[in-house]
Amino acid sequence: METRFYLKKLKGEKEGTIQFQFSSDYKKIKISSGLKLKAVDWGRGFPKKIASTKGVRLTLSNYKNQIDEFINESIKKKKKQKPTKNELSSFINILLHGTKANSTNISNLISEFLDSQKNELARGTMRYKIIQLAHFNKTIRADKLTIVDLTDEVILKYRKKLINERRENTSTNKYMSTVKSFLNWLKKKKYTSNNLAESLNKMKEITKDVIALTEKEIEILENANLDTQLQNQVDVFLFGCYTALSISDIKRVNKECIQNGFIEIRRKKTGKHLQIPLISQTVRILEKHNYKLPCICDITGNKILKSAFKKLNINRRVTITRIINNEIIDEVKPLYEVISWHKSRKTAITIALQKGIPQHSVMHLSGHAKFESMKPYIDKAYNFLRKEMMEKLDKP
């Protein structure tokens, strides 16, 4: 095993990054040196002998001598066994960045990464990033690891653990996406030269049917007369059905948000300013609760909501689609078992589209910025309208 170099350059680029390259049992190991060089200044496996490359040539020669010495020492200690990619990466990381890289705690780096994101991300998005990285931190026991310990093996074990927790694949991918951002940040900041993020391949996803209430089911909620605890949560859910606001935004609605017949509020998740027209049903709920809706903990509130739906016999069968071990599985459950706060927002968007309100107007109401996010709702509304059309054709 000998240290070699090559220049990695993207098509059309004039400059590339010098990479370390090692051959081991017919497999090539490639690790970035972080050094940049113009393509015209690169020769056969080494920079050309010209004045402008003198510094780079000296640096690479120094690196080569130290790495070859490390390889030879490793082979002696391990009785002719060559160092692994992770061992090479760890040594090169220390060589490039000093012993500080070897002693930097992963938990501290996660905190540093989150601090760097605060001014770039909306508060709602930031909240999820913190939750997802806290899970990563706890799972890999990051407080016990330094940057040298963060290997492909650790990342693959985390991915396996995440999959075994059997979340929705969409949620699992969001966790992995956040961890990928952190790993890419480590590489960008030159804490590591490894492409650790490559180990976090996405889970297979499918487009699932949007679960939303029908107008008849909303009417049942509007006529409900339950005990205070249950009724309060039904009121909050209905408010979401009339406004398309998420529960995190509903919690922030107060009298100051009401301006000239609109609810004016900035979405917590995206920071987008919304103007939602007040309708009579919305006003009645706000007045009933003195313009401060009785929101409680999301998890507890969801449990109470399920109890309320069960008591009102809202038990239409709905299909929940999951992917387990790459196999698509459909589970049929009563609506009251799967109801959640977010279904009120889905209901508002779906019914608005079913009533023929233009897509762009609904997107302004909901705060969606991309058509791709709206497509499942549009498909749901189209299926509803298609059914209505067929019923009309069926009549004599």
Solvent accessible surface area in square Angstrom, and as a share of the most:
residue,aa,sasa,rsa
1,M,51,0.23
2,E,84,0.38
3,T,3,0.02
4,R,137,0.50
5,F,13,0.05
6,Y,58,0.22
7,L,29,0.15
8,K,105,0.45
9,K,89,0.38
10,L,128,0.64
11,K,204,0.86
12,G,74,0.71
13,E,91,0.41
14,K,176,0.75
15,E,86,0.39
16,G,4,0.04
17,T,23,0.14
18,I,0,0.00
19,Q,15,0.07
20,F,0,0.00
21,Q,27,0.12
22,F,0,0.00
23,S,54,0.35
24,S,19,0.12
25,D,108,0.56
26,Y,226,0.86
27,K,149,0.63
28,K,130,0.55
29,I,23,0.12
30,K,99,0.42
31,I,5,0.02
32,S,16,0.10
33,S,7,0.05
34,G,28,0.27
35,L,48,0.24
36,K,122,0.52
37,L,13,0.07
38,K,120,0.51
39,A,33,0.25
40,V,110,0.63
41,D,22,0.11
42,W,39,0.14
43,G,25,0.24
44,R,251,0.92
45,G,36,0.34
46,F,61,0.26
47,P,5,0.03
48,K,93,0.39
49,K,180,0.76
50,I,71,0.36
51,A,97,0.75
52,S,88,0.57
53,T,1,0.00
54,K,122,0.52
55,G,48,0.46
56,V,31,0.18
57,R,46,0.17
58,L,115,0.57
59,T,45,0.26
60,L,0,0.00
61,S,45,0.29
62,N,75,0.39
63,Y,28,0.11
64,K,57,0.24
65,N,100,0.51
66,Q,66,0.29
67,I,0,0.00
68,D,30,0.16
69,E,110,0.49
70,F,49,0.21
71,I,1,0.01
72,N,83,0.43
73,E,75,0.34
74,S,12,0.08
75,I,43,0.22
76,K,150,0.63
77,K,162,0.68
78,K,70,0.30
79,K,177,0.75
80,K,177,0.75
81,Q,106,0.47
82,K,73,0.31
83,P,4,0.03
84,T,67,0.39
85,K,87,0.37
86,N,42,0.21
87,E,64,0.29
88,L,0,0.00
89,S,3,0.02
90,S,21,0.13
91,F,51,0.21
92,I,0,0.00
93,N,6,0.03
94,I,47,0.24
95,L,37,0.18
96,L,38,0.19
97,H,61,0.27
98,G,32,0.31
99,T,105,0.61
100,K,142,0.60
101,A,4,0.03
102,N,61,0.31
103,S,80,0.52
104,T,22,0.13
105,N,36,0.18
106,I,0,0.00
107,S,21,0.13
108,N,99,0.51
109,L,1,0.01
110,I,6,0.03
111,S,62,0.40
112,E,74,0.33
113,F,5,0.02
114,L,24,0.12
115,D,84,0.43
116,S,46,0.30
117,Q,32,0.14
118,K,119,0.51
119,N,152,0.78
120,E,129,0.58
121,L,54,0.27
122,A,28,0.22
123,R,187,0.68
124,G,5,0.05
125,T,40,0.24
126,M,16,0.07
127,R,107,0.39
128,Y,103,0.39
129,K,40,0.17
130,I,82,0.41
131,I,79,0.40
132,Q,16,0.07
133,L,1,0.00
134,A,55,0.43
135,H,35,0.16
136,F,0,0.00
137,N,39,0.20
138,K,168,0.71
139,T,42,0.25
140,I,20,0.10
141,R,147,0.54
142,A,0,0.00
143,D,84,0.43
144,K,132,0.56
145,L,33,0.17
146,T,37,0.22
147,I,6,0.03
148,V,32,0.18
149,D,59,0.31
150,L,4,0.02
151,T,21,0.12
152,D,42,0.22
153,E,102,0.46
154,V,33,0.19
155,I,0,0.00
156,L,92,0.46
157,K,132,0.56
158,Y,2,0.01
159,R,49,0.18
160,K,136,0.57
161,K,100,0.42
162,L,0,0.00
163,I,49,0.25
164,N,95,0.49
165,E,65,0.29
166,R,158,0.58
167,R,74,0.27
168,E,52,0.23
169,N,14,0.07
170,T,52,0.30
171,S,40,0.26
172,T,3,0.02
173,N,7,0.04
174,K,113,0.48
175,Y,30,0.11
176,M,2,0.01
177,S,54,0.35
178,T,2,0.01
179,V,0,0.00
180,K,63,0.27
181,S,46,0.29
182,F,0,0.00
183,L,4,0.02
184,N,81,0.42
185,W,20,0.07
186,L,0,0.00
187,K,61,0.26
188,K,167,0.71
189,K,110,0.47
190,K,107,0.45
191,Y,35,0.13
192,T,9,0.05
193,S,12,0.08
194,N,21,0.11
195,N,73,0.38
196,L,4,0.02
197,A,10,0.08
198,E,123,0.55
199,S,16,0.11
200,L,1,0.00
201,N,93,0.48
202,K,146,0.62
203,M,31,0.14
204,K,107,0.45
205,E,80,0.36
206,I,54,0.27
207,T,112,0.65
208,K,73,0.31
209,D,95,0.49
210,V,10,0.06
211,I,21,0.11
212,A,5,0.04
213,L,5,0.03
214,T,61,0.36
215,E,89,0.40
216,K,162,0.68
217,E,16,0.07
218,I,17,0.09
219,E,97,0.43
220,I,72,0.37
221,L,0,0.00
222,E,76,0.34
223,N,113,0.58
224,A,17,0.13
225,N,145,0.75
226,L,31,0.15
227,D,81,0.42
228,T,101,0.59
229,Q,111,0.49
230,L,18,0.09
231,Q,24,0.11
232,N,32,0.16
233,Q,5,0.02
234,V,0,0.00
235,D,7,0.03
236,V,0,0.00
237,F,0,0.00
238,L,8,0.04
239,F,0,0.00
240,G,0,0.00
241,C,12,0.07
242,Y,37,0.14
243,T,0,0.00
244,A,1,0.01
245,L,2,0.01
246,S,17,0.11
247,I,28,0.14
248,S,33,0.21
249,D,1,0.00
250,I,3,0.02
251,K,73,0.31
252,R,86,0.31
253,V,1,0.00
254,N,53,0.27
255,K,127,0.54
256,E,129,0.58
257,C,19,0.11
258,I,42,0.21
259,Q,81,0.36
260,N,147,0.76
261,G,42,0.41
262,F,73,0.31
263,I,0,0.00
264,E,48,0.21
265,I,11,0.05
266,R,130,0.47
267,R,20,0.07
268,K,57,0.24
269,K,95,0.40
270,T,73,0.42
271,G,29,0.28
272,K,73,0.31
273,H,82,0.37
274,L,3,0.02
275,Q,97,0.43
276,I,1,0.01
277,P,69,0.44
278,L,39,0.19
279,I,73,0.37
280,S,68,0.44
281,Q,58,0.26
282,T,0,0.00
283,V,45,0.26
284,R,146,0.53
285,I,14,0.07
286,L,1,0.00
287,E,105,0.47
288,K,121,0.51
289,H,30,0.13
290,N,127,0.65
291,Y,43,0.16
292,K,117,0.49
293,L,9,0.04
294,P,35,0.22
295,C,32,0.19
296,I,71,0.36
297,C,76,0.46
298,D,43,0.22
299,I,123,0.62
300,T,65,0.38
301,G,0,0.00
302,N,35,0.18
303,K,131,0.56
304,I,16,0.08
305,L,0,0.00
306,K,66,0.28
307,S,56,0.36
308,A,0,0.00
309,F,0,0.00
310,K,118,0.50
311,K,131,0.55
312,L,33,0.17
313,N,111,0.57
314,I,4,0.02
315,N,77,0.40
316,R,84,0.31
317,R,153,0.56
318,V,11,0.06
319,T,64,0.37
320,I,22,0.11
321,T,23,0.13
322,R,75,0.27
323,I,17,0.09
324,I,40,0.20
325,N,133,0.68
326,N,111,0.57
327,E,109,0.49
328,I,88,0.45
329,I,59,0.30
330,D,90,0.47
331,E,53,0.24
332,V,84,0.48
333,K,58,0.25
334,P,13,0.08
335,L,0,0.00
336,Y,43,0.16
337,E,85,0.38
338,V,26,0.15
339,I,0,0.00
340,S,27,0.17
341,W,13,0.05
342,H,86,0.38
343,K,28,0.12
344,S,3,0.02
345,R,8,0.03
346,K,45,0.19
347,T,0,0.00
348,A,9,0.07
349,I,0,0.00
350,T,2,0.01
351,I,23,0.12
352,A,9,0.07
353,L,14,0.07
354,Q,30,0.13
355,K,127,0.54
356,G,57,0.55
357,I,76,0.39
358,P,72,0.45
359,Q,81,0.36
360,H,119,0.53
361,S,41,0.26
362,V,1,0.00
363,M,32,0.14
364,H,122,0.55
365,L,39,0.19
366,S,0,0.00
367,G,3,0.03
368,H,31,0.14
369,A,90,0.70
370,K,136,0.58
371,F,99,0.41
372,E,128,0.57
373,S,50,0.32
374,M,0,0.00
375,K,103,0.44
376,P,39,0.25
377,Y,15,0.06
378,I,30,0.15
379,D,57,0.30
380,K,43,0.18
381,A,5,0.04
382,Y,115,0.44
383,N,68,0.35
384,F,76,0.31
385,L,63,0.31
386,R,114,0.42
387,K,130,0.55
388,E,70,0.32
389,M,99,0.44
390,M,117,0.52
391,E,89,0.40
392,K,140,0.59
393,L,137,0.68
394,D,120,0.62
395,K,144,0.61
396,P,182,1.14
